[in-house]
Structures are given as structure tokens and as C-alpha cells.
């Protein structure tokens, strides 16, 4: 499966945070998150393993009881059902992969 760059298809995940599913398979799903400075992803947990990579910017991540100031080039892994959240210290872009596939993140049209 391939997906060409397209500036459409973003949805608001939380105030100031846009998300777009880029590509998915049977077991993984990759999502781009665009975070505006000052935006907050409230603490939450889910039954998905989540690995991430910060492409640009600066975010403050909390995973369980640990906090981390992530900057471009940093990465992380969030285990299943561990509470986590984030705050954008400056505008940022992150790529995250979820396993298993999050059905609610699948686009209404298939990615070809």
C-alpha cells in the first residue's frame, strides 16, 4: 500500500491538534499529528501499543509517571493501557504507529 502526500483529510483530535491517518495494514496504522503551540492532549489510555517519532517542534510527553521533553528526532513507545498525555511547547509534528489497528482512525475512504 502506498500513500502520496495530500494536505487534506485532517480532523481535530483535540483543540489545536490535528490528526490524519497516513497508511494502515492488517496489524499497524500510522498517523500524523500536527500540534499547535500550547495545545494539550489530555491524559488517556487505550488498548493499543503506540510508538512515536517527533519530526518537528517540541512537546512535553507524560507516559505513566515519567515525563519527557521531546524534540525533533526523539522517539517513544507507550505500552498498552498506560495513561499518557502531551503538551505542545512549540508547534510540532509527530508520526505515531498503533498496533493493533485503531478502527476509529481508519479513513472513510481507503488509502490506496
N, C-alpha and C positions, 0 to 999 in steps of 0.2 A: 504494500500500500504506500502511495506517495501523496504528499500534500504540498501544493505550491503556496507560497506566501500570498496572503489575502488580508486586507485591512478590515474586512467585515467579519461578522459572526461573534463579536464580543458581547458578553452580558455582564450586568453588575452583580458581583458576588456579595459585596458589602459596599457601603458608601465609600467611594474613592478607589474601589478595587474592581478591575475588570478581569474577566477570565474568558479564555477561548480554548476549546479542545482542538488540538492540532492533528493528532493521529491516534488511532487505537487499534488493538488487535484482540485476540481471544483472552489474553491474560493481563495486559497492561494498557494504560491510557495516559497520554502526555498532554499536559495543559500549560498554557502560558498565562501568567498572572501579571497584570500591569497595576502597580500600586502608586497612588498619588501620595506625595509627602503628607504626613500626618494621619493617613488612613490607618484604621485598626481592624485586624481580623480577630474577632472575639475568640476567647478560649473555647475549644470544642474537641471532640474525639469522634472517631469513626472506625468501622471495621475494615480499614484499608491500610496497607503499608504505603508510605509516601516518601519518595526521595526527591530532593530538590537541588537546584543549582541556581545561584544568583548571577544573572547575566549582566545586570547594571544596577547601580544605586547602592543603597544601604538600608537594611531592615534590622530590627531587633526581634529575634525569634525566641520563643519560650517553648521548650519541649519537656513535659513533665515538670520537674523542679529546676531544670537548667535553663539559663538564659545565654544568648549568644548574639553578638553584634556581627551580622553577616554583611560582607561587602562583595562586590563583583569578583567572581572566581571562587567563592566559598560554596560549600555544599552541605547537605544534611540528610538524615534518614529518620523518619518518625515511625516507630513501631505501631502495630495495630492497637487501637483503643487507648492510646496515650494522649492525654489532653495536651493541646498545643495552641498557640496563637502568635500573632505577629503585629508589629507596628512599623510603618514606613518612616524611617528617619529622614529620608530624602526620596524623590521619585525613584522607582525601582522596577525591574522586570525580572521575573523568576520563571523557570521551567520546572514543572513537577510531574513525576510519574507516579501513578497509582496502580496498585495491584491488590485484589482483582479489579477489573474494570468497574468504574462507578457508572452505573446505568443512567443516573440522573445527569451525568455530564456528557452523555452521547448527544451529538448534534441531531437536530430533527431531520436533516438530510445527511446521508452518508458521506464520509470523506473519501474521495476517490483518488 
